Amino acid sequence: MNGPESETAGGMPDESREKWITIDRLCDAYEASLQDGRVERAPFLAGVPDAWRDQLGAELDAIDAAYRDAAETRAGTAIDADSGGHRLGTPGNVSKLASLGSKKVWLGRFEIKQRLGTGSTGSVWCARDARLARWVALKIPHATRVMSDTTAARFQTEARAAAAITHPNVVQVYEVLIEDGLPILVQQWIDGPSLAQHLKRHGPMNYDLAADWMTQIADAVACAHDRGIVHRDLKPANVMLNEGRPMVLDFGLASYPAFSSGLTTEGTVLGTPAYMSPEQAEGTSDANQPPSDIYALGTILYEMIVGSPPFVGKTREVLLATKSTMPAPPRSRRAGVPRDLETIILRCLTKSPQGRYRSAADLRDDLKRFRRREPIRARKVSALENAWSWCRSHPVYALLAIGVPLVALLTMAMTVSQVKQHQLSDRADALAEQQNVLVEERSDLLVERDMIQLARASLEMSLGNRTRGLQILDNIPEALRGWEWRLLDSLSTSPNWQLLPRQGRGDTPITSLAMTPDQSHLFASAEDGCVWQWQIDPGEVQNEQGDWTIWNPHHYELICETEAPVRKLVTDPQGRFLAWIQGSADVALWDLRKGKFITQLARPDWQAGLAITFAGDGRHLLVGGGSRDDSAPQTSWLACYPLDPDGIPGEVVERGWNGQAAVTGIVSSAAGQFVISRGGQSGLPESDGMVERWTIADPLQRRDDLLWRGLNVNGLALDPDAHRLAWCDGIGVVYVMDHTDPTRVRAFRIGDHVIRNLRFSPDGRFLSVGGEKGFVARCELPNPAIGDPVEQTPINGSRVRMESLAYDRFRGHENLVEDSLMFVARREIKAADDSESEAPLRSVHWLLTAGADGRVLKWGNPDPPSVRRLFLPNVDLADAAWVSDDRIAVATASRGRRPVVIYRERQVNNSALIVEQRHTTCVERLSLRPGMTSAPSPEYLVACRDRILLCQSGAEEVVVTYENTTPDERFSAACLIGSDWMLAATAATESEPKERNANDPARTRLLLFDRHSGQLRLTRPMPQLGKILRLGLSPDRSAVLGVTADGHAFVLALGQPNDGGLAEPARWFDGPIMKWKAHERAIQDFDWIGGGDRLATVSDDGTCAIWRARPHPGATTPESTGDPILEYRLLVSSAAVTRVSASFSGDRLVTVGLDRVIRVWDTRSGLELVSLEPRQVAPVAVQISPDDRYLMIAETNVGITTIDLDQASNGSRDD
């Protein structure tokens, strides 16, 4: 039969939990005593706390009232005649329902048969549904709770929860209704005992039967869980047995969020204590989750196997044990329990919800496996889990059990650690030091790797593979890019664009270039008979940060294609016509306005055409050529075609010569005049060359003057203002002549290659040259460019003095450069603030070259903003040195005999650097004392052969002049010592008898002068030394270092400073000299590296030696100073190395020699990092500024070049 409800009223958190559980249990016991006929209340109130007695008394009063009312109702109800029974008199009054006798009692349509049981909140009755003719069980609340909202809501929740479950092992709820004012829960009638009654009568069950029944119960609970329903009060009393089939009932405490929201809050204890999960006993939110039901199922299965729940006793004790005590294993209470079944039970009873089965379905499946004798999935609860649960249950004992051994262990560990602390500390320090060493070694390896990459890039660029070199440069991380990287990147000149790619054309040579006078169109010709045209876009106004985009170089068109080679393109002064030489000597005319041929003039009887131009007025076309073949007689010819306005040529006027060199160039000078050049056979340098001036005099041409005679002439050019002529010969010399005064001419050496062509820039400032082996250069002509008159006409080339001219070298072509031209793009520069003021114009010089390699290249300005120049032409620059971070001292030699000193200050172009020039006779070298560059007004020495000048930076007057009175000696070196002395070295003069060697050791002396008065104080012959070439004070000012012409270096130790000066010079001036053989040949220069403990020397033997030698200040014997140690020797060049300079940081060296190549070295590894293009002339000085920002290069007859190493790469790749 349906069992009695044993609800436990919902209580409050903490103390109220146990209160309501206790009251419910006492009410159940009191009702059972009433049924047995015992009505004593005192035993139930005994032992209950005073605060609970009033509430317990009220509950017991309600049960008594229900029984009294039932008795009164049974005695006073009327009997229905038809039914033979009676109906309740007052609807809604549950107190009228009394004990049933022999008569029938009706509640609505239900015939009440008997009371099945009574709980704290209501009673269960057996009744017959007269409408449906079936037996049902009615659940009716007590009279005191009929009007309770919570009771009504729980009735509604129970009905909905049970109705939501359709399962053969769940008691079915038919409906919930109100009959005669009473809320009634109508549910399925089960004619059988509860599981609790079965266990009470029969005791522990058979293992397989227990597993079978629990399988069905777990399946029913799993069905409820699948619908989101948690029972929360599973116990044997809520499991009915219907013909041996267990059925779950009583969902009054079920957690079903869809139906019971708000009925249960966190902290509320619901359920029966013996079957509660630990989280239910705690009253946490986890109590409403499926693991709580799984724990209850494990408890029920435990009781089915053992006969009682895991924990029994008083409510408080049971709740405490549920939370903290591990249940006794079933095998300990009933021998023979299968291990798998025990494992299943204990897995359900795990304290942690996560340790139980994940679902009731998993429990069901494991029970089925047990019944089939298959391996179960549950694992045995580990000792660690049991220990953890025990610790949580007994925190004090756990703390003591763990703490005492832990304290002892910690004490032992501290004792041991104190013993080993020093060992571990030492080992840690050693490992840290080793790690630091490894990190430093790795960093050094990375730096060395990148330095090798930099050296590779420099080598690739020196071989002409700039693209590959730039790729290697770009692979170096930015963090490791020093100033030498920026220097190489800055000076790696390359074309901005390749205008005419070689794809599809092979290596067909490009023979000539031409441009219209208005610079709107560019033309190029090739040996395959093609003529291309570019239309030049004048471009848009750009701001200061904008790029110069003159035209799109890839947009070009083929305007003409012939079967014969095309060369020597030329446009007329008005930009109307384009003419060229085609084949051997044919001439073609093209109308640029109409884009078509005008005519082709075929002259098969002429020798090769070599030159063509339009007359200045555009009314004549001049063509010349001749034989340049060794196998044919030497001939030349000149032809003139008159042209009408449409370019139609008239009758040709021509002249020819036998035995004269061919006409190699023609330029129009003034109206009716032109100049031609002649060259010998095959362009041999030794062939005769001439420059002649002619006049167009119809019907014949007339030669007016022979302007020049010399070696073979390969090119001819005229500047736009018609004031200067320029031509080149076969040995790389360029001549510039005043066209109006042929007696004024200058000759410049530009490179070492044969020059084939040259052009003036439109403004006449620059001259571009092209020649063999891809040689392309651009030079800025000095102003004035015309030299002194030459008393001979025509001028013979051998009579003109050769000069050096600074030029910019361009790399890009692989072989012969056929032609070049320059044009100037003047562009408006907008201010960055977009002001309305008139924008200034800036000139950008573009260089175009055509090569036999089939390419047309466009070049920009090769000098980035970091490169600045100060030209000092026609000056014998002897030496230069930094005197401060922004000031350079320059010593130049005059050709006069008067020892007059001229002082000038100049500013390096577009920079804040100042150059102070001391111009006097017989200048040898400059000398600065270490550390003087940081002084407010540094002092330095200008060493001349017959005197030494002490100068102060920025001051025009010489401070002191030191003179040597010995007539057969001259000064060879000097240096300042302290604030009181000046030390100089002398050597025999070259006027000595030839049998006396100028390097004779006997004629080498050291002279000590008073710095302030200039008087000679002490003299010391140096017979053991050769000619001293350089003297210098060590950075710590403790010794003087000198180098000689016989390859020796020596050290003279000084005394300690005393009151701003040195001790008595007699104590150190005659002291011992330590010398060593540093090089096989003369030592030209030296410099201290870093703090002065290392030294670099360079020699005529082409090497640079790095020494580690710090002379001891108090050394008195050579042995006390110690021999210098040679770290390594750099093989710099096969030529003499003349200058060396170390950076202030000491990690870089810069060398230069007679090979004119500037090289940058790493002082730690000795690796050559950068090798720059050879200079035009051998530099007399190369030096890094004191702040490591600038590199200064001094070249005689050229001037001073400075490179800003901090911004060396800005703008270098694009112009």
Phi, psi and omega in degrees: 000164178294128182283167179289149177282136177238063180288150171247120183298144177295128180249184178270168179296167173063245187294327183294335180301304182294327181301307185288326176297318180295316181298316180298316180296319179294324178295318178299317180294322181294318180295322179295323178293324177296320180294329179276358177093006179262127186239015179284129183262337188302318181299332182282333180272343181290139177081358180270137179304148182303324183292340183264345190295320180300315181292318178296320179298320179297319179294318179293323176299320180296321178293318178297317181297323180296319180290321178295315181297323179296322180293316180296321181294319179296328181279330188247012181274150179273151182260127177288133185294321184287316186269346183074014179228197178222158181250151180300138186284316185249110181298142177083354181261100184290342179291345177284348179276111186240187180296139184275142174249221182275348181267159181277146175235132182247140172235099186064233180267005183259129175269112183284128181258304183199158176278130179267333181175161182226136176242188182289338183246348181179185181229160180243132185236146172269131184213163177246127178279107183293331182287316184258358177054055179213154177277136181224168173247128181254133177248117187235131179289160176294163182298325182286348184240009181298320183267008180285129178295322181294319179296316179297320181292323179291323175300316180295318179296315180300317180296312182294321181296313181291323180294333181285347184253122174246103185205141183294345181253020177236127178297128186277134174263124184277312183192170172234127184214172177247117179236122180052037177082004181253132171285127186234134174257115183259121184223172184297139178272124179250119181265077181187169181280167172278165178297326179296318178293324179296316181292327180292325182278319190251347179078196182305149187261168172295143186299313183292321179294317178300318179294324180294311180296319180293330176299316180292318178298315180297325178294319177296316179295322177298321177298319177295317179298323179298335179261013176079019183252127175248123187293310178071358178217043177286130179198164180302327180294338180261017175238113180264150180252112181253096181055044177084006179247120180289141180224134184270135178223185176063076175264028181295332179257011184298142175267112182220092189307329183289336185244336190236034181298126176093354181282333183230131178243163180297135183101350179275133180260117180234144178119184180259126189309316185294338184246009179285147171279161179303324181288331174291319178296328177282337182076027181274173180292339179291348180294340181268015184252159181306327179304333177296317178294323180296322176297316180296321178297320177297322178295317179298315179297323177301313180293323179296327183274317188265324181114348178209159178295168180298326184230129178227158180136202178293156184303311182299318181293320180295316179298318180296318180293323179299323182278332193234343188251136175283135180293150178291137179301140181303326181295337178282343181250342177212108181294147177094359177296127179302143183296320180296321179293321177297319179297320179296316181297311182293329176295323177292329186267014177297140183295321182278131177301328181288340181276348181276181174300145181292335180204163175295331178295322177296320176298313178304314182295322179292324177294322176297318178298321179298317181293328178275359182062038175259159178298134179275161181274333183293141176258155181293140179297126186284162177296326179295318177296318177297320179295318180296317178297319178298319179297320178292328181281328182233072185298323182292310180296323179295319179297318179292319182294326180271322187293317183298308177298326181294318178298316178298318180295319178296322178298316178295319181296320178295321179296315180293321182295325178295325179291319185265000186300314181294323178295315179295320180297315178296320179293319178298318178298319179295318179294320178297318178296319178296320178297317178298320178296317179296319179296317179295319179296319179295317178298318178296321179295320179295317178296317180296322177299315181290330175293322176296321177297320178295319178296321177296316179298319178297319179295316179300319181291323179294335177272001178095358181268069186293321181301314178296320179298319179292325176299317178295320178300316183294337180282349178282127181302147182299326182295339183252014180270104179270190183292333178291328174295313180295325179296313180294318179296325182290319188265008179273079184293140178206163178292145176287322182217149167259105189289321185235097180291162185267000183300129177083350181246356184068219180251038179299122184296142170268122192265332184198163178228151176208155180217143178293153183302328180274006177059035179263339182221144176240142181230149176219144179238160183221165181290343178275010176087010181265145174233123180251157181225136171244136173262123186269122177277127181297347176083169180257165177291131182245150174277185187295334180267359185284160176270154177272112178243096184281315174197166177278110188290345182270356180261098178221164182222151177270112184265340182204143177219119182242172180273342182255155177300147179243136179207168175058061175289146178206143176248153179282163185299335181268357179073026181265324189233155175234130180233153177205165175264132186236133183069226181281303184216009178291150181240133179240142178241135182233133180272112181287334181286322183260346179069043180207167178293142169267307178193167174230123184261109182265125178229080183292342183276351181275151170286182186305133172280127186241345183210148179204144177197162172265148174294162184301328179270358179076009184263356179223148174244122184252133181226140179214164179181206180154189183268130175233024182259133181298330185279347183251154176298151182284118180223166176207160180208160182214131182228150180226124178251122171286144182237139174272176183302336179268005178083010179283123182283147175266202182288133184284144173244121187225157175221149180222155181223143172255139178083003178247150182297151182294154175282116185256345180204145177223132173224145177270128184261295179230178181300120178083000181236153176207162182237137177239157174237152180235147177221155185277189184293137176058013179067026181294139181300326184279357179290157180291141176226145181218155172234123186234148175252134184232162176233137176279111180231097181303138003269004183236159173267151184231133176275127182267311186217151167259108189276329187202146175223134181187218180282177184305134181258126182256340182208161181213136180214154179229134180285159188300328181277000177061030178260340186225141172251149176220141174210168182227152178252190187276003182240019174085025179251135178249133179250137177235126185234143171285115185295331180276342179222089184299349179281350181255111183213146176230151180238133183235136174269122179236099177075186181243014184253158176288126182265131183254335183206160178206155181215145169275150169286159182304328179269001176077003182282326188242158176229126177255143180227149175222147183204204184282162178059033176072020184286121175227130180215154174226132182231147176265122185288140178292157181239117000283150183269353184258132186274196180287155180299147176248126186279061176193131176223126357290154182287134174268132184301331182287346181271352184268132180288133182280136179235159175264148182223128179292139180215161177255125181266135178245137179243133179178323178275154184261338180213218189302133172267112187284324185200160177208155173206159178234149171216158185248125176256112178267120185234147181280135179250114178280144174290154183294335182270009178055038180289162182274001181293156183295128184282138178286162178259142177235137180263128176244118182269120178252140180243130177244136179227147177238135186234162176290351176278003175086016183240148170247120185244143176248128183243149174256204178283118183288341183271114175288172181299342183283343183263125179231147183229147169234111183280131174232071185287155176057032179232132176278093181280118185268320183196160177209148181203152175284133173252346174199183183294336184230020183220135181240133174262133181235132176250122179239146184261131174267160183266357179281178182254345181280130181282055179270136179256120178254131183246130176224148172242132179228153178253131176294137186309131173054039177208173179265008182280138180246136175247121176254123187254128173251114185247115181205184185271152170057037181287138178248305188196159172262154178215128176240147176279137179303137180089349182287341182294340179268356180285156180300316179229085185299150175248148180211163181254139170250107184272119174250171183294321187253356181199166177231131183252128172266117184240152176248132184300132180086351181257135182286321185282146175283134183287305181219145174243126179254128184240149176254122184272354179280118189290332185264017177233157175222155177291140177239341179195160180199157174201155177272141179235115180059210181255004187238343191229154172229124182255132180229155176241144179235160176216164181296145179282161181286351179277359177296159177305148184299332181287350176263127181275136180297336178266015181300120182303330183293340182258012177264127182225154169252132180241134179248120182251149169289125187296324187273320183267338182082006181278144178282125183256313184223151177227139181222113174293147181236072183293338182277355182242152172275195180299126180276122183264338182202140174237148178201148179270139178294154182302328178272004175060032181256352183201161175250134177250138177225153177232151188235170181283348178260015174088009179266153169237146182219158181231131174245111182285141181255165175281175180285145176301144182219110178056050177082353178228188178265163178296177180311124185299336180297339182280336183237337184295323179263016181288176183293149178251127173260124180229157176211156180278107184266324182218164178282334182234186187301139176268119185270331186199162173208162176205145178279144182252128177063231183281359177107003179273357178229155187221140176242131178234144178235154191216168175293347178281002176083015182242163172232122182255138178250122184243149171249103184206118175241101180302136180284131183301327184259021184294137179241343179227156179301327183291329184288338179279336182083143179288139176292149183255127176278114179285308177195166180234128181267128174273096189280308188200165173280344177264170181295142174260124190253334184221148176218143178215135179256146176290159180298325179288341176085005182263354182226145173237145174238128180234157174206152181212200182289346175281356175068015181260128176266127182237144177246131185238150171270124186285341181278316183260345184074020183273135175282116185269315186225137174231112185273163178303138179305138179286166180295321177229163180291121179297141176272344179202143171217128189205143176269139182295159182301331179267011178062024183262325186241150168247123182254133178235123180248129182229131181293143182064006178240299179136207184248130174242130177239142179237120177283107185286342179286330181233034187295333185264358183292118175073018186279334187267336180232141182236000000 
